[in-house]
Amino acid sequence: MLLSQIKGPGDLKSCSIEELTPLAAEIRQFLIEKLSITGGHLAPNLGVVELTIALHYCYNSPQDKFIFDVGHQAYVHKILTGRMDRFDTLRKQNGLCGFVKRCESEHDVWEAGHSSTSLSAAMGMALARDLKGEQHKVVAVIGDGALTGGMAFEALNHIGHEKKDLMVILNDNEMSIAPNVGAMHNYLTKIRSDRNYLRAKDEVEQLLKKIPAIGGKLAKTAERVKDSLKYLMVSGVLFEELGFKYLGPVDGHDLPGLIDSFNQANNVKGPVLVHVLTTKGKGYTPAEEDSFKWHGITSPYKIESGQLLKAVGNPMYTEVFGETLIELAEQDDRIVAVTPAMPGGSGLVKFGERFPGRMIDVGIAEQHAATMCAAMALEGMKPVFAVYSTFMQRAYDQIVHDICRHNANVMFAIDRAGFVGADGETHQGVFDIAFLRHIPNMVLMMPKDENELRHMMKTALEYNDGPIAYRYPRINVPGVPLDEKLVPIPIGSWEMLREGEGLVIMAVGPMVQVAEEAAEMLKREGIQAAVVNARFLKPLDDNMLLSLARRPGKMIVLEEASQAGSLGSAVLEFYAEHGLSGLDISLMGVPDRFIEHGSIKEQLQEVGLTAENVVGEVLKYRSGQQFAFGKKAKPF
């Protein structure tokens, strides 16, 4: 077994090129076996085995900088840099991260959970290298899906202008998570299929080299002839016009060919782009046949059949959203669903099948999606922007400037709100309340269960006075009965779910269930806690807040969101504005730090968002001890 002998990139260089192909097969088998237990991003990593081996064979990490776009395709990089023995802990708490992680290895020089950042990072590292007078290589690996992101085009433009020495590897597998869309995808498809351009370009360059010194104007004419042939054979030749030397397409599973291409790239002065064609899921039939399903798997699977071993349970909130949106769209033909390359993850596949003309996948382009939705809304449509909380961050300026400032009636379906488990800190959806609730014209709500989500979706559809958002978590629904008829919820209204004396637990989303569990536990201690479902995060329920202020005792605000700026902050601001700042209020939310990967249950326990912790803090309060979230408090 050659793989067991690879403890770092230096060991790889002692192998012959002939030995690298069986090594690739060993790595694939290792990944298939390990991920059948842990889950993870299988298909993307199977597709880059040879590419990653060739990189480490030709270059010297960590002196040479490898920048992986997104980072979930870096499992092979982790294996080759001495982390193979930790793969049993992949994506587990305190274990190996599913993304590139700087604190994990000196070979991980850039972290990213969002796409389209690698080219900007590569440019920054190339600039720093040259300013410091260093000589190392800078290599960015970006997928064709990530190349649809606007940030990637901004970087391409700047790199081509500055002419810095760096290499871009375009990993072209015709996929992001879902099948790619857009003009760039069509352009790359043309390059994939048109080998005549590449042959003609090489032949012209060789011909020009054979012409004796012809000087001046004739030489310039010859260069123009070469350029003209490029346009004759393939329209566009985008990358060379942007200032890159283009090499490829190269078979991404041909190790000698990859090594030869990288050696050619080393002789290029200025930026070079190597176009590598790979197959997502390469070497594992189920993943090759359905690379969308096998992009990122969260459960174990049977290696022989590819059968996922999912636990039987209630559907996810995402599924309820997708089914309800179809139901509403049957009644209102103004509804249009918009997704930034996440039709499956956002629960819109069935919607797209039912309403193909009303389902718009813009690719990895959240900013474009937001502004497009604003314009559609201003023209009388009802766009539903279905987006993960973490990815919506990328469209913040457009939400402020183009949606809220226009008071455009856009509906936001914010998925993965709260903790997300194994994907970790780059994907946590804990910041959107804080960055949305302060924007004028925005309405923001979150349901306590799936039935309330359905009513919130009806509320959003009936609302005509501006942008409105409903956020929901990445968990299974509680399984409550569903009302047959959907009715709007009065904007800004909260629910008093349980009456109590001396203690109010105010909660939102899944934390409502935690508050109810805590109240039951406290009841056995002789404490009657009131429980409030604070389902509207903006506007707040002013009348209930004023009513609660007249009750003596303690209030706890419980939320699976950043403690700074979210519901708890809004409540404190409200009471301060009304001159009621002396109330005894404590906040329980996500602290001011990034929460790393693990299960959602472990993440909640880490930050203290459990019923047991709520009860413990209340009992400390009653006994007159120091309350963990703030000041010395009076007993009940």
Secondary structure, 3 states (H helix, E strand, C coil): CCHHHCCCHHHHCCCCHHHHHHHHHHHHHHHHHHHHHHCECHHHHHCCHHHHHHHHHHCCCCCCEEEECCCCCCHHHHHHHHHHHHHHHCCCCCCCCCCCCCCCCCCCCCCCCCCCCHHHHHHHHHHHHHHCCCCCCEEEEEECCHHHCHHHHHHHHHHHHHCCCCEEEEEECCECCCECCCHHHHHHHHHHHCHHHHHHHHHHHHHHHHCCCCCHHHHHHHHHHHHHHHHHHCCCCHHHHCCCEEEEEEECCCHHHHHHHHHHHHCCCCCEEEEEECCCCCCCHHHHHCCCCCCCECCCECCCCCCECCCCCCCEHHHHHHHHHHHHHHHCCCEEEEECCCCCCCCCHHHHHHCHHHEEECCCCHHHHHHHHHHHHHCCCEEEEEEEHHHHHHHHHHHHHHHHCCCCCCEEEEECCECCHHHHHHCCECCHHHHHCCCCCCEEECCCCHHHHHHHHHHHHHCCCCCEEEECCCCECCCCCCCCCCCCCCCCCCEEEECCCCEEEEECCCHHHHHHHHHHHHHCCCCCEEEEECCEEECCCHHHHHHHHCCCCEEEEEEEEECCCCHHHHHHHHHHHCCCCCCEEEEEEECCCCCCCCCHHHHHHHHCCCHHHHHHHHHHHHCCCECCCCCECCCC
